[in-house]
């Protein structure tokens, strides 16, 4: 996506403005970087450091890394309510959140004179919740977008300030859509902030009857069900790429599926989940209304590989054809 240029003079920046920014993942870090080019940030609040299971290495959130690069004060409470008093001492004019991971307590919501706003990666009231990017693809949406909204004590139910739409292409994955939306979120926030600062922004109540939810992905969402349609499975694989990944089982062993594609082949004589054919670039599998081809897979404990290479190494082609994936 083309990056938009902003003129600092056009943004009417208040030099003494006190903004607190709250966020955690890479999406939020992209928005923070753009914000820092034009606005002063008093403090950054992000999730605590986590210990990586491999080697016990401590990892910082992407937002913390950006904050440290700009020598900003970083706060990392387990529960944000525990630092309410500390935040109030800053006398913030505005709190901006983006994928922070916690609902703010009432004391924080009422503190800033300009309110608390959130950058949300969907066209609210569609896909409220913690996984709107993945769910948009998994649900087969052809468009999504960014909403800048006021926060309240409920999940993504506050009044909307601005929205911008983006197309979901047939080849988008959660990764590619994430990157597009993070840039869109950064740009829409910078476009919207001047109206918030001068009090001319709209407040548009959401139609709660139209709400849908993009709940956080759980293990059941990752499991491929070959009784579903080829389009459902294709969208599921794309929506879970590159985290946490879809999976199926072969002979009881978990196999991650990172890429697949659909064909026009029909195998009425086979059961759903049976291997249909070994292609040059993958393994065909019978599904509810046709065939999908598993292209890039990752057997348990191994690196990603082309599925046809796996087929040749697993057993001879004749024995693999007809095998059941579940």
Secondary structure by P-SEA (a helix, b strand, c coil): cbbbbbbcccccccccbbbbbbbbcaaaaaaaaaaaacccccccccccbbbbcccbbbbbcaaaaaaaaaccbbbbbcccccaaaaaaaacccbbbbccccccccccccccccccccccccccccccccccaaaaaaaacccbbbbbbcccccccccccccbbbbbbbcccccaaaaaaaaaaaaaaaaaacaaaaaaccbbbbbcccccbbbbcccccccccccccccaaaaaaaaaaaccccccccccccbbbbbccccccccccccccccccccccccbbbbbcccbbbbbcbbbccccccccaaaaaaaacccccccccccc
